[in-house]
């Protein structure tokens, strides 16, 4: 789970593993696999950083590196 902020300033947790798509049009809009959409205050860079931190915490990035999905720099 990562902490994000609704447009009204209220923080909430969202399960990254359910993300289907993240768009920046210009608002950051996250679509989940169940079709629910969330518009959040965070920028593209902030969301990317939160996702990568989450993946590192659960050990997913090392698996992705072994599969060649991520660059060695990430």
N, C-alpha and C positions, 0 to 999 in steps of 0.2 A: 504494500500500500504506500502511496505517496500523498503528501499533504498539498492540496491546491486551494485556491481562493475563488469563491464565487464573485460575481460582479458587484454584489452588495457588501463585499468585504468579509463575509463569513467563511472561515476555513472548513475544509472537509477532507476526508480520506477517500481515495479512489484506487481500486485494484488495477495495477498496471497490466496484469496478465489478461485482463478483459478488453484491453484497448484494441480496436480494429483499425482506427484511423485517427490521426491528429492533423487538423488543418489550421491554417492561419490566414483568415480571410476578411478583414485584418484581425478580428477577434480569434483567440485561441479556442478552437472547438474540438472536443474529444468525442468520438463516436465509439461506443462499446459494441461488443459482439452481439448484444441483445437489441441493438438499435437505439438505445438511450443516448442522448447527446448532452454534453456539459460544456458551457462556455465559461472560461476561467480567465483570471487577470494575468496569469503568468505568461511570459514571452516564450518564443520558440526555444531560445537558448536555455532558459530556466527549466522548461519541461524536459528537454533533452538531458540536462544535467541530473535532474531528479530521477529520470528513468534509468540512466546509466548507473547512478549510485545504488538504486534499488537492485538492478541486475548484479552488481558487484557484491552487494550484501548477501544475496542468496546463492552466489557462486555461479551464476549463469554465464557471465562474461568469459570465464576461463573455458567453459565448454564451447562457447561460440568461437573463441579464438582457435581451439583445436580443430573445429570444423571449417575454419577459414572464413567464417561469416564476418568477423570483425578484423580491422587492421590491428597490427601489433601495438600501435600507438594508443589505442583506445583502452 
